[in-house]
Amino acid sequence: MPDPLLTVDDLAVAYDSAVQALRGVSLRVDSGSVVAVLGSNGAGKTTLLRAISRSLHSVNGAVTGGSIHFEGRNLAQRDASQMVRAGIVQVPEGRRIFRDLTVEENLRVGGCTVRDKRARKEAYDRVFDLFPALAERRDARGGLLSGGQQQMLAMGRALMASPKLLLLDEPSLGLAPQMVEQIGDIIEQIHAQGTSVLLIEQNAAMGLRVADHAYVLEVGAITASGPSAELAATDEIRDRYLGVGSTSPQRTAAVKEPIDVPVHLQRPSRKAQQLRVEDLTVRFGGLTALSNVSFTVEAGTIHALIGPNGAGKSTCINVLGGAYRATSGTVHYGDSKVTALPSHRIAGLGVARSFQNISLSLEATVEDNLLVGRHRLMHAGTVMQALRLPRARKEERAERETVHRIAALLDIERLLGHEVHALSYGDRKRVEMGRALAAEPTLLLLDEPVAGMAHGESMAMADAIRAVQQELRLSILLVEHDMPFVMGLAERITVLDFGKRIAEGSPQDVQQDPEVLRAYLGTAAA
Amino acid sequence: MTYFLTQLANGLSYGLILGLIAVGFVIVFTSTGVLNFAHGSVLLSGAYLVASLQGPIGFWAAAAVGVVGAAVLGVLINALLVRNLAEANPGTAAILMLGVDIVLLTELTRRIGNNVLSIGAPWGADVVSVGGITLPTSRVVAAGLAIVVFGLLWFLFARTGAGIAMRAAAADSDTAAMMGVRPSRTGAAGWALAGALAAVAGIFLASFPAPGVAPTLALSSFAAIPAWVLGGFDSVVGAIVSGLIIGVVTALAVGYEAELHFLGRGLGEVVPYAVMILVLLVRPSGLFGRKEAVRV
């Protein structure tokens, strides 16, 4: 047996010295291997990585039991920056690149522990070799890269320190199928160059493909482990994490009966209307993000916008929600011209949205975040609320009830009293969607609603979205990379690539369109 | 016209000195998240060291000691007090800094008393005249030196590994630590830089036309606070530009006080804040406040 590079023994971690996130977790990473940790959202995967990279304290967590050894040395007394010098570097969840720094400066920060000039030069060359796209954009600001490029930058930045063990937190998060494959290839190359990798993945297919060995983490404890090939063959893993449709997208609606939701929301007083996007063009400086894109979302339907990273999907949603201005072209919602209105007026039309990079108030509770979404519908004024007049109190009680119903629908009721910063990524996504729903929209714009969720969870989310849509008869426009989710949920799909519309049609049509296969789905759909 | 140009030159040179102070506020804030209300007494400490040592060891050596001393004082405040705060929230730290300011200022006032210590700079009370515009030599030197210092700062933050690491830590200290940046180091570097810049500014604020080092010198750093806020709290460039704006507006308000008599006396002290408030009404995050390059 080769020497273990990293051993985790009976590890326990708690947040705010109360919430137990990990219990008795043990695992090992051998020198020169790739190990994957799979598990649903909220299972404690990120917590595990943060325990290893000694960066728990910034999220109020602490190791409460067990030990971690790296190359035979106990890590108990080390801090995050010492870990980098010891040879463990983490690529954090959500990439966390330095947005205001250029690509080159980002890499330079990654290499800040390398004193030897020649070694640093070699590290640059290796990173630019692995990621030619970064070399082309070395003077661009990190914040302006596409999602895929940002992931490459985050990985490149970590590789600058030439780690012995690379910790990857959800490298496929929010990436198009083809880009996920590319990242998988890159992980294999990094491994081939002699770096060991500990990888956390929601996308179990990708995780199992690149890993030699895998662990399954559920609710803070390891429930299964073994060589990847063996794990991939077990029924439980196939059902829960790989999903039937992950290799060949199929409508899951046929499989599952629409669930009965024991929740009744107030139906919006207004009805959903047709959304018409006509010849929409958006330019940022010299960069054309969208060019002459047109599509129509019929009232009361679910419409999906898909395409590779950087295709302009989020830009499109941002124009519809009023965050960006259209350079030319128009968007009409019913009779109102959305492109001529400021964003709060757009909300007044009944349009609500969620964000790709989650934007919630981190210090506030889930309940308060959802109440913010109700703001437009509350009638009591500031003075009335401050004085706690009976009418204001009655209204607040009613609002809290509504919020509870929304939370029940999205399965986040148990989280209502928690502060958002303590939630996992997938739960934050749910809260975001809840906040959008709380505004009782007639048109809901969802930007990557299931990013960061395991297959089973994204299917549950699809059911919830479908139930909400049928209950409230609203229109939904969503951007998402999870193909089984999109194919099972959307009635119509518009495909973008490099800012242009390359296809539109029913899920079946789109899946067979050769142009779409080439640009986006790649072999994942074959 | 000559009068106007004189006032303008006066304002620009004063603005550059304010910029040195305001940049210190910015760097401490971005590197450790502290609103450093003790900045004024750090500035005074530096100037006091220079004034009391220039007799025995000469001005230049004293200036070096003063600059290094103020830097060390900053580092000590950070290491002994700020980093040991049980709960590091900006409010607590700001109040702690007010306390530090009072303690330092009291001690320096005890030492200086009612005296006004000469800074002993070689430019003394000389003036320079070019094309009818007359400026104190100290201001000309200050302007030149400030521009050199700002150039060095640009080089530090744009070209050196340490400077880029400081920017990374300012943007996201959690992630920067994961990349091996030591927050204790970037914090110490920020306080040291701010202290050194304050001492340099202090030397010039105590030079002609000012009489010398007196406890009131600490107050003059408050004139840089509008510049700091106007620039957007976390922008070095913003602090420099806003320093110039505040400097020029102040100089013009003082220079034309007679014409502006209907606004009352002492306009020069009010005008920086008036400018700050007016700009913030239009641009709430300041002139150069963080507007990231973001894809929402």
Interface residues (C-beta under 8 A of the other chain):
Chain A: S53 S55 S58 D79 A80 S81 V84 R85 V89 Q90 P92 R96 F98 R99 D100 L101 E105 N106 R108 V109 G110 G111 C112 T113 R141 G143 L144 R157 A158 A161 S314 T315 N318 A323 Y324 F355 Q356 N357 S359
Chain B: G161 I164 A165 R167 A168 A171 D172 S173 D174 T175 A176 A177 M178 M179 G180 V181 R182 P183 E292 A293 V294 R295 V296
